Amino acid sequence: SSGQHSTTPLERLKNLKFDENALVYIGIDDDDDFYNDKNAEFFGQVFEMQPQKIKIWRSGKKGEIPLLAIYCHLMKMGLEDGCEYFTMWGDDINLCSDTSKDWLPKIKSTFHSMSKENNTPYGIGVVSLVDISSPNFPTFPVLHKTHFEIFGKFIDTTIFSNTDADPFIFEIYRPFGLSRFQPDVRICNTIGGTDALPRYEKQHVLWKDEVLKQGIASVKRYLESKNVCMDLVQKTTIGVVVPTYRVDVDLIRNIVHLKAPQGFCKRTYVICDNDNLDNDTKLRLKHLEQEAPDLRVRFNTENLGASGTRNRGIDESSEEWIAFFDDDLDVSKNYELLTRYCERIKEDGDRASGFVGPTKFPPVMSPMQAGVVLSGITYFWGIANCMPSPPWGVTANLCARRTKVRFHSDFIKTGGGEDIAFCLDTVSATGMPLLAAPKALALHPWWEGGDFSAKRFYNWTQGDGLLVDKYPNLTYYTMPNVIEWSFFTLIGVLLFQIQTTLLFLVWVWIVEFLFDAVRTIRDEKTSFSELFGGVLTRSLFRTWVKNHVEFGHLWVHLKRGKLFNVCCRFDWFCEKCPEAPTTTKRSHIYYNLFVLVPW
C-alpha cells in the first residue's frame, strides 16, 4: 500500500476476487493514512475471505524499503507457507470484467499450454495479466514456484528498486516461448498504469543488456538441467523499430504485420514523433496496437527528430537484433523482408554486427528523379547489391545487433549522417563487420510523391557534414570543387576586378556542367549526338542536385568556423574501397586542369 488512494478505496478493494485456495499477503507502510490501523479481520470482510488466509507485514515508513523489496518479502512469506503461484498487485487495481473473476484457473491452463507446446517442465515461465492502459506491455506477472528454484528470489533488489521488474521477468522467459499474456483477464489500474503519473519517483535501471543476458542464461541453465533440447526451444529475438512523423497508418500496418520465421520471436515498436498528431490518427494507432499483440506504440511528448526517435525505439526494445524500417516503406511487394533478415542472422549472425538490405526506388519518371540517381545520392541505398560487406547502410532498411551504441543527438532532426555514424560505431563496438542481405529488398517511394526539391539533399548535408570532424581518420583532401571555387571567387571580388572574377565564376560552372554531361553520357551509355535531347536536361538536374549537396557541405563547415574543412572530403566507403578517394582526387584534378589551364 503506497499511502495514496482514491476517494473510495473500499469499493475498489471489493472488486478484487480471489480463488478459494488463495492466500493474500499485504504490505502496509507504517505511516499509511488509510490502512495503518487495519488488520486481517478488516481485509477478510472486504475480500469475503477467512482472516487466517490474510497476512499483513508492516514495512516501515514509506520509502524506507524499496517497493520491490517489499514484494520480495511478501512472496518469501508465501513460499514458506507452501504457495504454488505468485502474483503482485497494488491496492489500486480492478478486475475489469466478469470473465476475469475466475482468473487463476485460466492462468493454470496457460502454464499447461506453455509446457506442452515447448516440451518443458510445468511451471517454467510467466503469464501476465492484461493492463488495459497498455495491453501489449507486460504487467502483473503470475509466476509458479519454479521461478524461485531458478533464481532463488522474485527479483534481484540490488539491481531493481521500484520498477522494471514486470517487463524484465517477461523478457527472460520470452526467448524460450515461455512468456504469455492472459488476454481474457484484464486489469485496470485506477491510480497507476503506463498512461498515468506515477505515485512515486520511478528508479529505472539499464537492464536490457548484460542484466537481461544473465537472466536468460539462468533460465537456459535450468532448462538444460532438466534435459530440455535448447535447439528446439530457444528462439532469437528481433525487434522492429519504426519512427514516424507522417503516420501513414496503412503503410505502418503492413510493416507491423511482417512475420518472423520459425526460431525467431519478433516485436514491433512504432514511435510517433509528431507531437501535434490529431486524435483520429492516434486512435487508429491504438486500434492497430489492439490488432497486433506484438506491437507497442509510443508517442513522443516533443519532437525528438530522427536520431532521438530511433534511440527511444532502441530503449523501448530488448531484443538481440533490431531492424530499422522507415515508416514510408512499401513492404507489400516483399512481405518476406523480415524473414530475409532472419535468414541472414541464422547464417552469419555470429560474425556480423548487422545486415544491410537494398532499398529500391520506383522507375525514374522526371528529370529531377534522373538527376538524383545520376548524382549518386541513391547509390548507398542499394549498396547491399554491390558489396558483400558494406561500410554502412541507410536506416530506411537496416538490421543491427543490439549494443550500447545509440544514434548521435547532434545530427539534424530531419536526418542526415546519423545512419553512417551509427553503423560505424556499431562495427567498432562489436569488432565485427556489417554484411549484405541482398534478398532483404524494400521499396521506398520518391519523396513527396515524386515532386520534391533539391533542398531535401541540402538538409541531409547539415548532418552528414559533421562526419568530417567525428571521423577524421576517414577524411582526405582534394582540389576544389565548383562550389568551393565559387566561394573563393566571391572572396576574390575584393582583390581583383569584378568583371574578371565574374567571368571566372561563369567559366567554372560551364566546365562543371560539361563534365557532368560527359559523365551522364558515360553512365547512360548514350552518345554525344543525343546531348541536346533528354541528356542535356538530365545533366542539368544532375549538376543542380549534386551541387546542392556540395554547397551544404561547404556551408556547414563555414557556419561552424571550420575553415580547414574546406576541400576536405569524407570517405563514404570508409576504407572499404581504397580506390574511391583516389578516383575522387583524380576527378578533381581533371576538373581543375580544365578550369585553370585555359584560363
Secondary structure, 3 states (H helix, E strand, C coil): CCCCCCCCHHHHHHCCCCCCCCCEEEEECCCCCCCCCCCHHHHHHHHCCCHHHEEEEECCCCCCCCHHHHHHHHHHHHHHCCCCEEECCCCCEEECCHHHCCHHHHHHHHHHHHHHHHCCCCCCCEEEEEECCCCCCCEEEEEECHHHHHHCCCCCCCCCCCCCHHHHHHHHHHHHCCEEEEEEEEEEECCCCCCCCCCCCCCCCCCCCHHHHHHHHHHHHHHHHCCCCHHHHCCEEEEEEEEECCCCHHHHHHHHCCCCCCCEEEEEEEEECCCCCCHHHHHHHHHHHHHCCCEEEEECCCCCHHHHHHHHHHHHCCCCEEEEECCCCEHHHCCCHHHHHHHHHHHHHHHCCEEECCEECCCCCCHHHHHHHHCCCCHHHHHHHCCCCCCCCCCCEEEEECCCCCCCCCCCCCCCCHHHHHHHHHHHHHCCCEEECCCCCEECCCHHHHCCCCHHHHHHHHHHCCHHHHCHHHEEECCCCHHHHHHHHHHHCCCCCHHHHHHHHHHHHHHHHHHHHHHHHHHHCCCHHHHHHHHHHHHHHHHHHHHHHHHHHHHHHHHCCCHHHCCEEECCCCCCCCHHHHHHHHHHHHHHHHHHCCC
